[in-house]
Amino acid sequence: MDISQTPSRNRLSLMPFAQNAHQGRWRTEAMRSHASPRLIFIAKGQGRITVAGLTSGYGPNNLIYIPAHTMYGFEVGPTVFGQMLQIPEAMATEWPEEPVHLRLRDVVAQKELATLFDGLERELKSPKAAHIRAAHYQVGLLSVFFERQVAAKPVDAADDRGRTSAARLVAAYADLIERDYRSHKGVADYAASLGVTPTHLTRCCKMTCGRSALSLLNDRVLYEARLMLRDTRTPVHQIAQSLGYTSAAYFSRSFMAVTGQTPSAFRKKGPLAGLH
């Protein structure tokens, strides 16, 4: 199997991550989503992660599953080390339909998880024949492990927070942002679609993630802008147009207000590999 010819959404990959001052915090912290699911494994350190508008703390031996097209962003402090698994779109049916945050406290489960990740990493790096197929089987075993841990997971306070009416509203808002962020709709438009006032929507966002509705929306749009500026040669005016801005000048002012630099100056720093 020639992995280089596989569409990115169907590609299996495992990428380590840690704090990197040269990478830019926006690569992990800004709201973004992917066309295929992700599984984040936190090996050490602690921080906060926001998934579908709900912010929670994370620590060592945490597994966080993020379905395709689900907005998320997370802090990576100086003590944090982990891995992010890109699950091929074709294997998504073996995983949950909603985000799941597992905190593995059982030592036996922790060791089993480490063994599964070690086996997956070994196969991905192996020069042997059929190593990619073997890696896919490892992901299948990992999905079984995950399902069993979910079934045995005790209900905690974080689960209760996710079931509140505020959390449900903000999750619906996050879904709408992900669907329509290129349209340049405002918070009032999204609030109207959800049948609430902008004030109520912002109040709920602050309750679930400590941020305003506008902050979540702008963060998603500007992440995409930064990604296009760094990783493509698309002209600035075309990027502005694709993200729903009425003019390149308006886009540049908005970009500079958040990042402190113009789109052109940001682009000149050059492309950086990182977590997409």
ChimeraX attribute file (.defattr): number of C-alpha atoms within 10 A of each C-alpha:
attribute: neighborCount
match mode: 1-to-1
recipient: residues
	/A:1	10
	/A:2	6
	/A:3	11
	/A:4	8
	/A:5	8
	/A:6	12
	/A:7	10
	/A:8	15
	/A:9	16
	/A:10	18
	/A:11	17
	/A:12	20
	/A:13	17
	/A:14	17
	/A:15	13
	/A:16	14
	/A:17	18
	/A:18	18
	/A:19	16
	/A:20	13
	/A:21	8
	/A:22	7
	/A:23	14
	/A:24	12
	/A:25	15
	/A:26	18
	/A:27	21
	/A:28	22
	/A:29	18
	/A:30	22
	/A:31	28
	/A:32	22
	/A:33	22
	/A:34	17
	/A:35	15
	/A:36	22
	/A:37	25
	/A:38	24
	/A:39	20
	/A:40	20
	/A:41	24
	/A:42	24
	/A:43	17
	/A:44	15
	/A:45	17
	/A:46	19
	/A:47	17
	/A:48	17
	/A:49	20
	/A:50	19
	/A:51	26
	/A:52	27
	/A:53	33
	/A:54	23
	/A:55	23
	/A:56	17
	/A:57	14
	/A:58	21
	/A:59	17
	/A:60	19
	/A:61	23
	/A:62	21
	/A:63	23
	/A:64	20
	/A:65	23
	/A:66	26
	/A:67	24
	/A:68	19
	/A:69	17
	/A:70	25
	/A:71	23
	/A:72	22
	/A:73	22
	/A:74	21
	/A:75	21
	/A:76	21
	/A:77	15
	/A:78	13
	/A:79	11
	/A:80	18
	/A:81	18
	/A:82	19
	/A:83	17
	/A:84	19
	/A:85	19
	/A:86	23
	/A:87	23
	/A:88	21
	/A:89	19
	/A:90	11
	/A:91	16
	/A:92	17
	/A:93	8
	/A:94	14
	/A:95	21
	/A:96	16
	/A:97	13
	/A:98	11
	/A:99	17
	/A:100	18
	/A:101	20
	/A:102	17
	/A:103	18
	/A:104	17
	/A:105	11
	/A:106	9
	/A:107	10
	/A:108	10
	/A:109	14
	/A:110	16
	/A:111	11
	/A:112	13
	/A:113	19
	/A:114	15
	/A:115	13
	/A:116	16
	/A:117	18
	/A:118	13
	/A:119	15
	/A:120	25
	/A:121	16
	/A:122	14
	/A:123	20
	/A:124	20
	/A:125	11
	/A:126	14
	/A:127	10
	/A:128	10
	/A:129	9
	/A:130	11
	/A:131	17
	/A:132	22
	/A:133	13
	/A:134	18
	/A:135	21
	/A:136	18
	/A:137	14
	/A:138	20
	/A:139	22
	/A:140	15
	/A:141	14
	/A:142	20
	/A:143	17
	/A:144	14
	/A:145	15
	/A:146	20
	/A:147	15
	/A:148	11
	/A:149	15
	/A:150	14
	/A:151	8
	/A:152	9
	/A:153	13
	/A:154	10
	/A:155	8
	/A:156	8
	/A:157	7
	/A:158	13
	/A:159	12
	/A:160	10
	/A:161	17
	/A:162	18
	/A:163	10
	/A:164	11
	/A:165	11
	/A:166	21
	/A:167	22
	/A:168	18
	/A:169	21
	/A:170	25
	/A:171	21
	/A:172	16
	/A:173	24
	/A:174	28
	/A:175	17
	/A:176	15
	/A:177	24
	/A:178	21
	/A:179	12
	/A:180	15
	/A:181	20
	/A:182	17
	/A:183	14
	/A:184	18
	/A:185	14
	/A:186	15
	/A:187	23
	/A:188	16
	/A:189	13
	/A:190	22
	/A:191	19
	/A:192	12
	/A:193	12
	/A:194	16
	/A:195	11
	/A:196	13
	/A:197	16
	/A:198	19
	/A:199	14
	/A:200	14
	/A:201	25
	/A:202	21
	/A:203	17
	/A:204	22
	/A:205	27
	/A:206	17
	/A:207	18
	/A:208	25
	/A:209	21
	/A:210	15
	/A:211	16
	/A:212	18
	/A:213	27
	/A:214	15
	/A:215	14
	/A:216	21
	/A:217	22
	/A:218	20
	/A:219	18
	/A:220	22
	/A:221	23
	/A:222	22
	/A:223	18
	/A:224	19
	/A:225	19
	/A:226	19
	/A:227	16
	/A:228	17
	/A:229	23
	/A:230	20
	/A:231	13
	/A:232	12
	/A:233	10
	/A:234	11
	/A:235	12
	/A:236	19
	/A:237	15
	/A:238	13
	/A:239	21
	/A:240	19
	/A:241	16
	/A:242	14
	/A:243	18
	/A:244	17
	/A:245	20
	/A:246	13
	/A:247	12
	/A:248	17
	/A:249	13
	/A:250	12
	/A:251	23
	/A:252	18
	/A:253	14
	/A:254	17
	/A:255	20
	/A:256	15
	/A:257	11
	/A:258	12
	/A:259	13
	/A:260	12
	/A:261	14
	/A:262	16
	/A:263	22
	/A:264	13
	/A:265	12
	/A:266	17
	/A:267	19
	/A:268	10
	/A:269	10
	/A:270	10
	/A:271	15
	/A:272	13
	/A:273	9
	/A:274	13
	/A:275	11
	/A:276	10
